[in-house]
Amino acid sequence: MNTDWRYAWSKPTVTGDLKTHVQDFYVEEQLGFEPDDKGEFFFVFIEKQGVNTDFLAKRLAQMAGIAPNKVTYSGVKDRHACTRQWFCLHVLNQEPDFSNIQEAFREPESVRIVAQLRHSKKLRTGTHLANRFVIRLREVTGDLDELEGRLNLIKQGGVPNYYGPQRFGINGNNLHHGKDFVLKGRQSRRKLAKTESFWLSAIRSWCFNEALSDQVENGMWMRLCDGDIAQFQHKDEQFRVKEVGALMHLKVMHGEISPVLPLISDGWEAGTGPQRESAIKSSLSDSDSMELVDALIAFDLSRDSRLARLVPMNMAWELLRESEENAQLIVEFSLTKGCFATSILREMIDFTDKSAEKYHESVDR
């Protein structure tokens, strides 16, 4: 299955290394609200390195003496990064003691409590507002003036809002398993296992990326058509475009408004206008893709959509020009939940993910 999707601003020629060290990729979850410091839910803000989110949640449950399903979190964060995120424990009047939490992990795993507060409401999946990234790329080589131009272009014009490679698994395993799973159809009405949900999501995301890639080629990804569903860039508010006037063109040009693409589900066509509906159907018109679309629709998925364009918030950078052969780039930005920093980085620089190399080394051993 194709995963080589088109670039909006041409493939970068400048190269660099990503995640040479865990601290080179920093992510901080932004809830968008402050815990009210009262109630039956215990919120813990944790900085972690080398530990995946689900495993840490189970350890927190174990230390607090509660069932794993009593620990929730809003989003999954990268294991090969320095990340800060909130966890929620339903512990009623208990005060869990996490003062020795680091002792439950081994080097190079690191876990540190940053803050602890109570809250009156449970933390649910997708509750957080955004994620803030601070990323250092090393061994940056190539035309640094070209890189500066790209950074300015991305800040103003954004990038295609592709689902990142994390969604598709290591070596695309979620796609391979997902294709087999989806084409078999729903075997029973039981609740899907977590792995099955990952596979289903991967295939749905692949269909989105395929359609978006074609719209990047013809320019539809960053322009509105009559009848489209549009969305403000940093809000959930959507509206049907009745007529594209001058003011709306201006808002699109400034990155304030972008079209959305519906995700495949029964009746997905109602989630866009006739011109974009035709484009999506054309992108998924080969026999293999059509078979996947029909199979996805049979799963009774809820209707959903996703912005075609991703414009980073509060983007800033510093280019450390030690030499033309050995520069470093530090870039900072925030993205709304569900968006991938790798979609920003792939338009910026042709990077090598050093954490992937380390993963494969450990597998080989």
C-alpha positions as CSV (number, residue, x, y, z in Angstrom):
1,M,0.0,0.0,0.0
2,N,1.3,3.4,-1.0
3,T,2.7,5.6,1.8
4,D,4.7,8.0,-0.4
5,W,2.3,11.0,-0.3
6,R,2.9,14.2,-2.1
7,Y,4.7,17.3,-0.7
8,A,3.0,20.7,-0.8
9,W,6.3,22.7,-1.2
10,S,8.4,20.0,-3.0
11,K,10.6,17.4,-1.2
12,P,13.2,19.2,1.0
13,T,16.8,18.9,0.0
14,V,18.3,19.9,3.4
15,T,19.0,16.8,5.5
16,G,19.2,16.3,9.3
17,D,18.9,13.9,12.2
18,L,15.8,13.7,14.4
19,K,15.8,12.2,17.9
20,T,19.6,11.7,18.2
21,H,18.9,12.0,21.9
22,V,15.6,11.5,23.6
23,Q,15.6,15.1,24.9
24,D,15.8,16.4,21.2
25,F,12.0,15.8,20.9
26,Y,10.0,17.4,23.7
27,V,6.2,17.3,23.8
28,E,4.0,19.0,26.4
29,E,0.3,18.3,26.6
30,Q,-1.9,21.4,27.0
31,L,-5.2,20.6,28.6
32,G,-6.9,23.9,27.8
33,F,-8.2,24.1,31.4
34,E,-6.9,24.1,34.9
35,P,-7.8,21.2,37.3
36,D,-10.0,22.7,40.0
37,D,-8.2,20.9,42.8
38,K,-11.3,19.3,44.2
39,G,-13.3,16.2,43.5
40,E,-12.8,12.4,43.3
41,F,-10.3,12.3,40.4
42,F,-6.6,12.6,41.1
43,F,-4.7,14.3,38.2
44,V,-1.0,13.7,37.8
45,F,1.2,15.6,35.4
46,I,4.2,13.4,34.5
47,E,7.4,13.9,32.6
48,K,8.6,10.6,31.0
49,Q,11.3,9.3,28.7
50,G,11.6,5.8,27.2
51,V,8.2,4.7,28.5
52,N,5.0,4.4,26.5
53,T,1.8,5.9,27.8
54,D,-0.3,2.7,28.2
55,F,2.5,1.0,30.2
56,L,2.9,4.0,32.5
57,A,-0.9,4.1,33.1
58,K,-0.8,0.4,34.2
59,R,2.1,1.1,36.6
60,L,0.3,4.1,38.1
61,A,-2.7,1.8,38.7
62,Q,-0.5,-0.8,40.3
63,M,1.1,1.7,42.6
64,A,-2.2,3.3,43.6
65,G,-3.8,-0.2,44.2
66,I,-6.6,0.4,41.7
67,A,-7.8,-1.4,38.6
68,P,-6.1,-0.4,35.3
69,N,-9.4,0.9,33.9
70,K,-9.5,3.4,36.7
71,V,-6.5,5.3,35.1
72,T,-7.2,7.4,32.0
73,Y,-5.3,9.8,29.8
74,S,-6.2,12.1,27.0
75,G,-3.7,11.1,24.3
76,V,-0.8,8.7,23.6
77,K,2.7,10.3,23.7
78,D,5.8,9.0,21.9
79,R,8.0,6.6,23.9
80,H,11.2,7.9,22.1
81,A,10.8,11.4,23.4
82,C,10.7,13.6,26.5
83,T,7.0,14.1,27.0
84,R,4.8,15.7,29.7
85,Q,1.2,14.6,29.9
86,W,-1.7,14.3,32.4
87,F,-3.0,11.0,33.9
88,C,-6.3,10.7,35.8
89,L,-6.8,8.2,38.6
90,H,-10.3,7.5,40.1
91,V,-9.3,7.1,43.7
92,L,-12.1,8.8,45.7
93,N,-10.5,10.0,49.0
94,Q,-7.2,8.3,48.6
95,E,-3.9,10.2,48.2
96,P,-1.6,8.0,46.1
97,D,2.1,8.3,47.0
98,F,4.2,8.4,43.9
99,S,7.4,9.8,45.6
100,N,9.4,6.7,44.7
101,I,7.9,6.2,41.2
102,Q,11.3,6.3,39.5
103,E,12.3,3.1,41.3
104,A,9.6,1.2,39.3
105,F,11.6,1.9,36.1
106,R,15.1,1.1,34.9
107,E,17.5,3.3,33.0
108,P,17.2,4.7,30.4
109,E,13.5,4.9,31.4
110,S,12.8,8.0,33.4
111,V,9.6,9.1,35.1
112,R,9.1,12.3,37.2
113,I,6.0,13.8,38.8
114,V,5.7,17.5,37.8
115,A,2.3,18.3,39.5
116,Q,-0.6,16.6,41.3
117,L,-4.1,18.1,41.6
118,R,-7.6,16.9,42.1
119,H,-10.4,17.5,39.7
120,S,-14.1,17.1,39.6
121,K,-14.3,15.5,36.2
122,K,-12.7,12.4,34.7
123,L,-10.0,12.9,32.0
124,R,-11.3,11.3,28.8
125,T,-9.6,10.5,25.5
126,G,-9.2,13.6,23.3
127,T,-9.9,16.0,26.2
128,H,-6.7,18.0,25.8
129,L,-6.6,21.1,23.5
130,A,-3.2,20.9,22.0
131,N,0.4,19.7,22.2
132,R,3.5,22.0,22.4
133,F,6.6,20.7,20.6
134,V,10.3,21.8,21.0
135,I,12.4,19.8,18.5
136,R,16.2,19.8,17.9
137,L,17.5,18.5,14.6
138,R,21.2,17.8,14.4
139,E,23.7,17.4,11.6
140,V,21.7,19.7,9.4
141,T,23.3,19.9,6.0
142,G,22.4,21.7,2.8
143,D,21.2,25.1,1.7
144,L,20.4,26.8,4.9
145,D,18.9,29.8,3.2
146,E,16.5,27.4,1.5
147,L,15.6,26.0,4.9
148,E,14.9,29.5,6.2
149,G,12.5,30.0,3.3
150,R,10.7,26.8,4.0
151,L,10.3,27.6,7.6
152,N,8.6,30.9,6.8
153,L,6.5,29.2,4.1
154,I,5.3,26.5,6.6
155,K,4.6,29.2,9.3
156,Q,2.3,31.1,6.9
157,G,0.9,28.5,4.6
158,G,0.8,25.4,6.7
159,V,1.3,21.8,5.4
160,P,-1.0,18.9,4.3
161,N,-2.6,17.5,7.5
162,Y,-1.5,13.9,6.8
163,Y,-1.8,11.2,9.4
164,G,1.8,10.5,10.5
165,P,3.7,7.2,10.1
166,Q,3.0,6.4,13.8
167,R,-0.6,5.7,12.8
168,F,0.5,3.0,10.4
169,G,2.8,1.1,12.7
170,I,6.4,0.0,12.4
171,N,7.1,-0.9,8.8
172,G,3.4,-0.3,8.1
173,N,2.3,-3.3,10.1
174,N,-1.0,-1.7,11.1
175,L,-1.8,-1.3,7.4
176,H,-0.9,-4.9,6.5
177,H,-2.9,-6.3,9.4
178,G,-5.6,-3.7,9.0
179,K,-6.2,-4.6,5.3
180,D,-6.7,-8.2,6.1
181,F,-8.9,-7.4,9.1
182,V,-11.1,-4.9,7.3
183,L,-11.6,-7.1,4.2
184,K,-12.8,-10.0,6.3
185,G,-15.6,-7.8,7.6
186,R,-17.2,-7.6,11.0
187,Q,-17.3,-11.1,12.4
188,S,-19.4,-10.4,15.4
189,R,-21.1,-7.6,17.3
190,R,-18.6,-7.8,20.2
191,K,-16.6,-4.7,21.0
192,L,-13.4,-4.4,19.0
193,A,-10.1,-5.2,20.7
194,K,-7.7,-2.3,21.0
195,T,-5.4,-3.8,18.4
196,E,-8.4,-4.2,16.0
197,S,-9.3,-0.6,16.5
198,F,-5.8,0.4,15.7
199,W,-6.0,-1.5,12.4
200,L,-9.3,-0.1,11.5
201,S,-8.1,3.4,12.2
202,A,-5.0,2.9,10.1
203,I,-7.0,1.9,7.0
204,R,-9.4,4.8,7.5
205,S,-6.4,7.2,7.9
206,W,-4.7,5.7,4.8
207,C,-7.8,6.5,2.7
208,F,-7.7,10.1,4.0
209,N,-4.0,10.5,3.1
210,E,-4.6,9.0,-0.3
211,A,-7.3,11.5,-1.1
212,L,-5.4,14.4,0.5
213,S,-2.3,13.6,-1.5
214,D,-4.2,14.0,-4.8
215,Q,-5.6,17.3,-3.6
216,V,-2.2,18.5,-2.8
217,E,-1.2,17.9,-6.4
218,N,-4.1,19.8,-7.9
219,G,-4.2,22.6,-5.2
220,M,-7.6,21.7,-3.7
221,W,-6.1,21.1,-0.2
222,M,-5.8,24.8,0.5
223,R,-8.7,26.3,-1.4
224,L,-12.5,26.2,-0.8
225,C,-15.1,25.1,-3.3
226,D,-18.8,25.9,-3.2
227,G,-20.6,23.3,-1.0
228,D,-17.5,22.4,1.0
229,I,-17.4,21.9,4.7
230,A,-14.8,24.4,6.1
231,Q,-13.3,24.8,9.6
232,F,-11.5,27.5,11.5
233,Q,-7.9,26.4,11.8
234,H,-7.6,26.3,15.6
235,K,-11.3,25.7,16.5
236,D,-13.7,22.8,16.2
237,E,-16.3,25.1,14.6
238,Q,-17.4,24.0,11.1
239,F,-19.8,25.4,8.5
240,R,-21.1,24.8,5.0
241,V,-19.6,27.0,2.3
242,K,-22.5,28.5,0.3
243,E,-20.4,30.9,-1.8
244,V,-16.7,31.6,-1.7
245,G,-16.4,35.4,-1.6
246,A,-13.4,37.8,-1.3
247,L,-13.4,37.8,2.5
248,M,-13.4,34.1,2.7
249,H,-10.6,33.9,0.1
250,L,-8.6,36.2,2.3
251,K,-9.2,34.1,5.4
252,V,-8.1,31.0,3.5
253,M,-5.0,32.9,2.3
254,H,-4.1,33.8,5.9
255,G,-4.5,30.2,7.1
256,E,-7.5,31.0,9.2
257,I,-9.9,28.7,7.4
258,S,-9.4,25.4,5.5
259,P,-11.5,22.8,3.9
260,V,-12.1,19.5,5.7
261,L,-12.2,16.0,4.2
262,P,-14.7,13.5,5.5
263,L,-13.3,10.2,6.9
264,I,-14.9,7.1,5.3
265,S,-18.1,6.0,6.9
266,D,-21.7,5.4,5.7
267,G,-22.9,8.6,4.2
268,W,-19.5,10.3,4.1
269,E,-20.5,12.1,1.0
270,A,-22.7,14.5,3.0
271,G,-19.6,15.7,4.8
272,T,-18.3,17.7,1.8
273,G,-19.4,19.4,-1.4
274,P,-19.9,17.9,-4.9
275,Q,-16.5,18.9,-6.3
276,R,-14.5,17.5,-3.4
277,E,-16.7,14.4,-3.2
278,S,-15.9,13.7,-6.9
279,A,-12.2,14.2,-6.2
280,I,-12.2,11.8,-3.2
281,K,-14.0,9.1,-5.2
282,S,-11.5,9.5,-8.0
283,S,-8.6,9.1,-5.6
284,L,-10.1,5.9,-4.3
285,S,-11.4,4.5,-7.6
286,D,-9.0,1.6,-8.2
287,S,-10.4,-1.8,-7.4
288,D,-8.3,-2.4,-4.3
289,S,-9.2,1.0,-2.7
290,M,-12.9,0.7,-3.6
291,E,-13.0,-2.7,-1.9
292,L,-11.5,-1.2,1.3
293,V,-13.9,1.7,1.2
294,D,-16.9,-0.7,0.9
295,A,-15.5,-2.8,3.7
296,L,-15.0,0.2,6.0
297,I,-18.5,1.4,5.4
298,A,-19.8,-2.0,6.6
299,F,-18.2,-1.4,10.0
300,D,-20.8,1.2,10.9
301,L,-18.2,3.9,11.8
302,S,-19.4,7.2,13.1
303,R,-19.1,10.2,10.8
304,D,-16.0,12.3,11.3
305,S,-13.8,14.7,9.3
306,R,-10.3,16.2,9.4
307,L,-8.8,19.5,8.3
308,A,-7.0,19.2,5.0
309,R,-4.4,21.8,6.0
310,L,-2.4,22.0,9.2
311,V,-1.1,25.5,10.2
312,P,1.3,25.4,13.3
313,M,0.5,27.8,16.2
314,N,3.2,30.0,17.7
315,M,5.9,28.7,15.5
316,A,9.5,30.0,16.1
317,W,12.9,28.6,15.4
318,E,16.6,29.2,15.8
319,L,19.2,28.0,13.3
320,L,22.6,27.4,14.9
321,R,25.1,27.7,12.0
322,E,28.2,26.2,13.5
323,S,29.3,25.4,9.9
324,E,27.7,24.7,6.6
325,E,28.3,21.0,7.2
326,N,27.2,20.9,10.9
327,A,24.3,23.1,11.8
328,Q,21.4,22.5,14.2
329,L,17.8,23.6,14.0
330,I,15.7,24.2,17.1
331,V,12.0,24.6,16.2
332,E,9.0,25.2,18.4
333,F,5.3,25.1,17.6
334,S,1.9,23.9,19.0
335,L,-0.6,21.6,17.2
336,T,-4.2,20.9,18.0
337,K,-4.9,17.4,19.3
338,G,-4.8,14.6,16.6
339,C,-2.2,16.4,14.5
340,F,1.3,15.0,13.8
341,A,4.5,16.9,14.2
342,T,6.1,14.6,11.6
343,S,3.7,16.2,9.0
344,I,5.3,19.6,9.7
345,L,8.9,18.2,9.8
346,R,8.6,16.2,6.5
347,E,7.9,19.5,4.6
348,M,10.7,21.2,6.4
349,I,13.7,18.8,6.2
350,D,14.6,15.4,4.9
351,F,15.2,13.9,8.3
352,T,16.5,10.6,9.5
353,D,14.8,9.3,12.7
354,K,17.6,8.1,14.8
355,S,15.3,6.5,17.3
356,A,14.0,4.1,14.6
357,E,17.6,3.0,14.0
358,K,18.0,2.3,17.7
359,Y,14.8,0.3,17.8
360,H,15.9,-1.9,15.0
361,E,19.3,-2.4,16.7
362,S,17.6,-3.7,19.8
363,V,15.3,-6.0,17.8
364,D,18.4,-7.5,16.0
365,R,20.1,-8.2,19.4
